[in-house]
Amino acid sequence: MAELTVDDLHLRYGETNILNGVSLTLERGHVVSLLGPSGSGKTTLLRAVAGLETPWQGSIRIGDHLVFDGAGKVDVPAERRNLGLVFQSYALWPHKTIFDNVAYGLKLRNVTKSDVAGRVEEALKQLSLGHLAQRFPHQLSGGQQQRVALARALVYNPPVILLDEPLSNLDAKLREEARAWLRELIVRMQLSALCVTHDQAEALAMSDRILLLNNGRIEQQGTPREMYSEPATLFTADFMGSNNRLVGRVDSVDGQRATVAGEGWQLAGVARSGVVPGKEGVALIRVERVRVAADAGPNRIAATVVTSMYVGERFEHVFEVGTLRLRAYGPQALAVGSRHALEMPPADVWVF
């Protein structure tokens, strides 16, 4: 049985529709990430599940308990939904010790003092925070504060953990470490987590499934591999990953193969649904799939180097083709102004 089921959820602010028929399921031990641009409705959906926003249509079930039903006028208050919520800001009490921060929710639930102590100590131990129990939040690093917020959400064993941009306050290196640690914790403890993020790399690394929202609707959902490698729409393809996007005219469509041409270039690729000869088309390819070649050839575009940047494990090159700017990666710097051919294998080019 699913730990969380959302069915046909609609929510609006005034006359503005924020959620337009969103449905999802969350299984035990899984992470579902809500991904999308600002204003797509992902945080509103999380808050609706938490009971902090009120939809006008649809239903929400936690396990087999109905907590919201627009038709039946059911709306269980947030404090009775028994969900764990980790805020983006962590929302730790600055005047309380780490122990008291984690214990706060248990005390509100009138848990006995002896039981509080045992459960808090166990939660802190699970997250390697036991030695910090008597410190205050300002005495902890950002990563430690994030773990305290998670311990507070876990201490009363909620069926679902709601994570609102849980890693956004961490620096880049610590964020990479934290997402691996958080994924391992969720799998080990068989937690069920619904996570809002704007970071596609974070969603790909942590999730069992990703829901990509666009204007309050689910644009596409699937496993991380499906979302990255098998996008159904241009929006999904463009949002997931770093891409080169070339807008031109569709010259031909032959089964699953299509050809798009623009000023000074022509590319063959995999045709997606709705591609029509003679109409405008978009050829899209992941930057990491582009190869820098010396000579002209099939599915290659002659381009001039604009800049070449060292980014650690490789160089990132920016090329000029007429008014287009295209990118590619390589093992060494390229001279500004030098001419090269950008090879784009047809199997890696999507035509929309």
N, C-alpha and C positions, 0 to 999 in steps of 0.2 A: 504493500500500500504506500502511496506517495505521502511524504511528510507535509508537503504544501501543494495545494491545487488552487490555481487562479483561473477562473472561467469567464471570458467575455466581459472584462472589466472596462467600464467607461467612467471617466472623471473629467470634470471641467471646472474652471475658475471663471465665474461670471458667464460670459458668452463664448469663452475660449475653451475648446476641447483640448485636453492634455493627454488623456488616454482614450484610445478609440478601439475597443474590443480586444484587449490584450488577454492572452491565455498562456499559462505555463504550468509545468509540474516539476517538483523537486523531490528526488528520491533520497532515501537515507544513505549517508556516506558520500553524497555528491555535492559538487559546487556548481551552481548555475550563476553565470555572470551576466549582468545587464550592461550592455555596451551601447554607446551611441554618442552623437554630438550633443553639445549643450542645448537644452530645450527639447530634447527628444522624448522626455517623460520617464527616464530611468529612475531618478530619485523620487519622483512622485509615486511611481509604482511601488518602490520599496516602502515609502511612508504609508501608502494605502494598506499594504500587507501588515505593517506594524500597528495600524489603527490610528495613525496620526493625520490621515486625510480620509475624507468620506466620499467614496464613489457614488454614482447615482444608478448604476446598473451593473449586473454581474454578481459573482459570488467568490468567496475566499474560504477555503477549508484548510485547517491545520490538523493533519491526521484525519480522523473521522469526525472532527468537530467543526460545525459550520460557524464561522465567526463574522461573516458578512454575507448578506443576501439582499440585493436591491429590491427584488420582487416581494420577498417575505418580510421586509422591514427589520431584518436582523443586523445589528451592529454592535458586536461585543467590544467594550472599551479596551484601550491599549493595555492597561495594567492587568487585564484578565486573559490576554492572549498567550501569556507565558512564553514570549519570544525573547531571545537575547539580541541586543542591539548595540553595535559598536559604531559610535559616531566618528565622523571625519576629524573632529577636533579632540577626540577621546573623552572630553567632558569629565575629567577627573576633579574631585573636590580638592582644592589646593591646601586646605587646612586640615585634611584628614590624612592619616598614614595610609600606606598601600594596603595594609590589612583591613583598615576600616573602609577604604574605598571599595574593596572587593566584597566586604561583608554587608555593605549598605542594603543591597537588594534583599538579602536573606532576612535582615532585621525588619524590613518593611513587611515581609511575609510572616512575621511572628515565629520564625524558627528559633528553637531553644538555643541558649547561649553556648552550651556544650557542642551542639550540632553545628552551629555557626563556625566555631573554632576549627573543628575537624574538616569541614567542607572547604573553608577558605585555605587552610594549610595544604589540602590536597590540590586545589586549583592552582595555587602558587607554585607548588612542587612540579605539577605537570608542565608549567611554563617557565621553569628554572628561575623563579622569582622568590623562592623561600627565604633567601638570605637578605632580601630587601624589604621584608614585611613591615618594619618599623620606620622606614624612610618616608619622606614626603615626595609628591610628584616632581617638584622642582629640583630634587636631588637625583633624578633619573634621566637617562638619555631618552631621545625620541623613540628609539626602538623598544626600550624598556617600558616607557609609558604606553606604547601601543599594545604590548603584551599584558599590561595591567588592565587596560580597557577590555581586552579579550577575556581575561580571567574573570572579570566582573560579570561578563555576559554568560560565561560558561558555568559559573558556580552553582546555579540552581538547575542544571541539566535541562535546558530548554530543548524542545524538539527541533527548532530551527534557529540558526544564527543569522542575523541581518547585518551585513557589513557595508557601511556607506563610505566609499573611498578610503578604506582602512590604511592604505600605505602612502597616501598622497603627501603627508607631512614629513616623510623621511627623505633623506638625500638619495641620489641615484644609486650609489653602491649599496647602501643599507636596504633600499627598496628591493633590489635583486635578491639579497640574502633573505629578507623577510618573506617574500612571496614563496620561496622554496620552503622555508620553515613553516609557514602557515599552511601550505598545501600538505606537507607531511603530517602536521598536527591533525588536520581535518580527516585525512585518510586513516590515521592511527586510531583516533577516537571515534571514528564512524559518525562524524557530525554531518549535519545537513546545512549548507550555507547558501544564502542568496546574497550576491555581492554586486554592488554598483561600482563601476570604474569607467574612466574615460581613457585609460591606458590599454591599448590593444595588446601590447606585449604581456602586460599583467594578466589580462583575460585569457590569452592563449596559454600561458604557463600554469595558471591555477585551476582552470575550469574543466569540468566534464562536459558541460554544454554552455554555449554562448547564445544569448538572445540579443540581436542587434535591433535597436529601436530607431525609428525614423518618423518624426512627427506623430508620436503617440501610437504608432502601429509597429508590429514586429515585421521588419523588412526580411529577415531570414533568421533561422535558428538551426543549430547543429553542433557537432563536435568541433573543437578547435581546428582539427585538420580539414573538416568539411568547409568550415567558414573561410579558411585561408586559401585552400586549394580548389574548391568547387563553388565559387560565388555564383548565385543565381541571377543577380542583378548588378548593374553598373554601380549603384550606391554601395553595395556590399563589397564588390571588388575594389573600389576606390578607397573605401574606409579601412579595409583590412590590409595593412602592409604599406610599404613605400613603393610608389608606382611611377612609371612614365605613361602619360596620357596623350594620345595623338588624335586630334579631331580631323576628320576628312570626309570623303564621299565613298560610299560602298560601291565598288566597281562590279563585283560579282558575288554570288552565293551558290555554292555547289555542295549540297548536303550539309555537313558540319564544317565546311571550309568556306571562309569569306575573305575577300580582298578589299582593303581600304587604301585610298590614295589621297595624298595632300600635296602641297607645293614642295616639289623636290624629293618626294618619298612615296613608296608603295610597300604595303605589308600584307602578307597572308597570315591568317590566324584561325582560331576556332570560333565558329559562329555561335553566338548565344541567341536565344529566342527573340523574335521580333526584328531581326536584321533583314532589311529590304534593299535590293539593288537600286541604285540611283538616289537613295536617301542619305542623310547625314549618318555617319557612323563614328564610333570611338574605338580605337585600338588601344588596349591597356596591357602593360606588361610589368611585372615586378622588377624593381631595379636590380636585384641580385641575379636575375635571369639574363640580363644584357651582357654581351661579351664584346670586348674591344678588339677589333681585328685590324690588320694592316691594309687589306685590299678589299675591293668591292666584291659582291657576291649575292646569292639569293637571300632575300629578307635582311639585307644590310642597308644602312643609311649612312651616307657620307656626312661627317660632322666635324666641326672645329672646336678645339678645346678652349673653354672660357676660363676655367680655373681647375686646380687640382689640389685637394685638401687631404692632409694626413689625419686620419681619425683613429689611430691606434693599430689595430690589426690589419688595416688596409688603407688604400687611398680612395677617396670619393671624387669622381670627376664630373664636371658639368660641361656639357657640349651645347653648341649652337647649331641649329638647323633652320635657317630663315628666321622666323620669329619664335620658333620653338626653343625650349630649354629641356634637354634630356640629361639623365644621370646614369652613371655606371660605376661599378667598383673595379679595382685592379690592385695588383701587388706593388706597383711602383708609380712614381710621379710621371705625369705627362707634361710636355712643354706647352705653355700657353700659346695658342695660335696654330699648333700642329694639327694636321688633318688625319682622321682615322675613320674606320667604318664600324658602325655599331651593329652587331649581329643580334637579331631578335628571332630565336627559333620559333617557327609557326605553332608548335605545340604549346608554347608558353605565352602566346599572344591571344588575348580574348577580344573578340569583336562584338560590341554592343550597338 
